[in-house]
Amino acid sequence: MKQCVYLVEENELIAQNTYRMVFSGDASAFTAPGQFLNLQISGLYLRRPFSVCEWEEGCVTIVYKVVGAGTQKMATFKRGREVDVLTGLGNGYDVSKSGLRPLLIGGGAGVLPLMMLCKTLLAKGKQPSIAMGFGSAGEAFFQNTFEELGVPVSIATMDGSLGAKGVVLDACRMDACTYFYACGPVPMLKAVCAASCSDGQVSLEERMGCGFGACMGCTVITQSGPKRVCTDGPVFAKGELIW
């Protein structure tokens, strides 16, 4: 973990109530796709955790949906604004287990960490595919970006306005992958683990007080006892969680 001051470089609307924010600053604490940062917002007591979409030297990108007081304030951030950030939080995905044809599965905001994961897998010569689930076509994002990377994309929306009608599992087959990586709401992750024919990893979305293991507020029960999502996760192996 490292505390940094980031500068906002971009803050653009990319889908319904969804923004892409690019920071300039020290990205050296990030070592694995799936890690997150904790962002301080003036006037609010608790920091807000956000999955890191991607990073490179001197640049970090997140994507967030406006759902509450914190993200409403973030939507007003302009270029050049300084933001206090805790970086390099969480464990991230282990790409060494992927096999040749890993399947990436994201529900809503759970798509975000899969961008860096996808690029990392491609750089290692893997052949990932991705399945994404959204409420509607207006909420969907990154389809073109993944396709431009040469990655097969399948999409499901609850209202059927884009791709298959239904949940993300209605848009993909899990019997053709060598491994899976998933991120999204708990009901989706439970369904993915139940449907999977391979091993995999899931990234939990959990409310966090501190983000670095002090408050114990994000504790979940696992096969080996209580673990904190912010430090022991957010990524866990398929069989590690007790649903």
N, C-alpha and C positions, 0 to 999 in steps of 0.2 A: 504494500500500500504506500502511496506517495501523495502528499498534499501539494496541489499545484494551483496556479492562477492561469486560467484559459481566457483567450480572447475570442469572442464570437466573430466569425468570418461570414457565415451565411445562416439564414433562418427563413426557409421557404416552405410554403404550403405545397404538399405533394399529393394529397388525397383528402377526403372529407375529414376535417378536423385533425389532420395529421401533418406534422411538420418535420422537415429535415434540418438539423442544426449542425453546422461544421465549426469546430474550434481549431485555433492554432495554439500549440502548447506542447509540453513534454509528454510524449506517448510511451516513454521507455518502460513504464511499469506494466504495460500490457504485454503478456507473453502467450496467450492462448485465446482463440475465438470463443465467445461465450462469457467472457469476463464483463464486469459492469463498472460504472462510476457512480459516485454519490455527489450530487450537485446542490450547493447552497443557494437558496433563493431568499433575497432580502425580505424581511418582514415575516418569515415563516420559521418556526422553531426547528423542525426536523429537515434534514437533507432529503432529496428525492433521488432514488436509485433508477438508473437507466442502463439497459443493455447497450453495449457499444456495437454499432453497426459495422464499422471498420476503422482501422487506424493505419497510419504510416508515420514515418519520422516527422515530427512537428505538426501532425494533423490528426484529429479525432472526430468521428462523425457519430451522432446519435439520431434516432427518429423517435418522435413522441406524439401521442395523441392527446388533445386537449380534453381533459375529463374532470379537472378540479381546479382549486385555487392556484396550486403551484404551476401546473402546465398552462393555465390561463395567463399567468405572469410571464412565463417563458415565451409565449407567442408574441409578446411585445418587445422582446430583446432585439436590439439593433446591432449592426456591425460595429465592432470596437468595444463592446461592453465587456468588462472584466467579470469573470465568474470563478468563485472559489470551488475547487473540485477535489475529491478524494479519488485517486485513480488506481487501476490495477487490482480491483476487488474481485473476489471469487476465484474459483478454480478453472473454469473454462472446459471446453470439450477436448477429449483425448483423440486426436486424429490418427494415431498409430493403429487403432483397432478397426478402421473403416472397411478394409477389404477394397476390392476394385470398384464396386458399384454401390456406394452408400446412398441411402434415401434420406433426404432432409425434409422434415415435416414441420410447418409452422402455422399457428393459428393466430390471426390478427397481429398484435404486437410481437408475437412469438417468431415472426418472420425475421425480425431485425438482426439477431446475432447470427442468423444463417448466412448472411452475405459474406462476412469475413470467413466463416467456416467453409463456405463454398469456394472462395478464392484460395484458401489454404489447401484444400483438397485438390483443386485443379493444379496448383503449383507442384504437388507431389505426384502428378500423373494419374490421379484417380478420375473416375467417370461418374460424378454425382448427378442425381436428378432431384427435383424439388417439388413438393406438393404444398399448396398454400390454401388456407381457408379464411374467408372474410364474410361479413354480414351481407354485403352488397357490392356491386361493381364500383360504386363511388368510394368505398373504403379500401379498395385494392391498391397495392403499390408494388414496385420492383419487378413486375412481370417482364417488362422489356429489358431491364438491366440483367436479369438472369439469362434471358434468351440471347442477349448480345454476348454473353460469356460462353454461349454454345451449350447451355445446360437445358435438358428437357424440363418443361414446366407444366404442371397440371394444377388447376384451380377449381375450388368449389365455393359457392356463395349460398347463404341460407335462403335467399329469395330467388335464386336461379338466374340472376341478371348477368352473371359471368361464369362461364364454365359449367361444371355439374351443379345440380341443385342439391344442397344438403351440407353435410359436414366434410371436413378435409379428407376423411377416410373414403368418402364417396368419389374422390378424385384420383385415387392412387391404388396400386397393388403393392402389397407388402411381401409377396412371395418371390419377388425377383431381385431383391436387394441383398447385399452381403452384410449389411449393418444399417442401423438407422440412428439418426439424430433428430430429436424433437424439442420444440419449445412452444409453450402455449398454456392455456388454462388447464387446471387439474383434470376436469372431466375428459378433455381431449387426450391428455397424456395417459390417463388410465385406459381409454379405449385403444390408443395406439399400442400400448404394451400388451393388451389382451389380444390384439389382432396380429401382432408381429410374429414372423417366422424366424427371426434372427435376433441376436443380441443387439443392444443399443444403449443410448444415453438420453436422458431427459433433463431439460433445464426448467426448474420451477420458478413460477412467478409468485412471490410471497411479499407480504407487507414487512418492511424493515424499519426498525427504529434508528439504529446507529449505522448498520452496514458493515461493521468490522468485528462483530462477535461479542461485544460488551453487554448488550441489553438482553440477549437470549430471546428476543421477541419473535424471531422467525424460525424457532425450533420445530423440526418435524421428527416423526418417529420412523426409524429405519430398522433393518434386520439386525444391526449391531448397536441399537440404542438411539437415544436422542442425538440429533445433529442440527447444527445451525446452517440454514440455507446460505447465509451471507459469506461464511468462511469455509464450511465443509462442502458447500455447493457453490453456485446454484445448480451445477450439473451433477447428476447421480446416475449410476448404472441402472439398467432396466430392473434388475431383481433386487435392488437395494432398498427400495421404498416399500413401506407397508401401507397400501391404499385403504 
